[in-house]
Amino acid sequence: MREILVNGYAYPFIEAEVLENWLGTLSWVSAFSYGVTPEGGLIPLEDRALVETARSRGVAALMVVAPMNAEGAFSNELAKSLLEDPAARSALIEN
């Protein structure tokens, strides 16, 4: 039988009990979401507890990177500027 792989998205402020109950069903948990700067920098996400809890249960943690600004709002202009600027794309990949 084939292995079934399951990914789940979670905000870093997920309640610990909910996360604990949910992790047994996951292969990965994706922390939602790291924002970006126009220069390709990452806007930090307070996901340490989420990542550490997942890893302690054998669940891999993945980053979600979205065109969100420092205020946490999605920005089409930010996505456009990143996609059109080779230096910003390279910086984002490096970061």
N, C-alpha and C positions, 0 to 999 in steps of 0.2 A: 504494500500500500504506500502511496506517496505521502510525504510529509506535508502538512498544511502549515504555512507560515502566515502569521497574523501581525499586522501593525495597528497600533492605536495611537491617536493623538491625544495629548493632555496639556492643559495649562499648568504652569508651574505651581499654581496655588490650589491644585486638586487636593481634596481632603485625604489625609494619610490612609484612613480606613478604606476609602473608595479605591485608592491606588493599590493597596495591598490585595484587596479582593479581585481586582481586575488583572493584576500582573500574571496570575497563573494561567491566563488564557492567551497571553501575548508572546510573540517572538521578539518584537521590537516595540518600544514606546518612543514616540516622536514629540519632543518638547516644542510647543507652539508659542511663540515663534520669535526667532531672532530677527530684528530689523536691520536695515542697512543704511549707510550714509551714501551721499552722491559720489563720494570718492572710492567706494567699495569697502569701507570699514564695517565691522559688525557692531550692532548695538547690543550690549550684554543683556542676557536674560538670567534672572535669578532662578536657575533650574537645578542647583546643586542637590537639593533634597530629592527631587524627582529622579535625577540620574543615579544618585547613590542607592536609593531604594530599589530602582530597577536592576541595577548591576548586582546588588546583593541577592536578588531572586533569580539571577541568570538570564535576565532580559536585557538585550542590547538597547542602548539609548541612541537615538538619531536626532540630528538638528533639523529643524524646519527653518528655512530662510525665506522671508517674504518681503516684498517691497513695502515695508512699514517704516514710518519715520520715528523720530525720537518720542513723539507723543503717542505712538501706538496706532496711528491711522494709516490705512492702506493708501498708497500714492501711485497712481498711474504714471505721473511725471517722473517719479523716482525710478520706476521700472524702466521707462523709456530712456532716461539719461544713463542708467547703468548699461543697458543693452547697446547703446550707441557709442559708448566710450570704451575703447579697448583697454586703456590703462585701468579704469575703474573695474572692468570685468576681471582683469588679471589680479588686481588687488583683492577683490572679493573672493576669488578662488584661493588665493594664498591665505587669506584670513580664515 
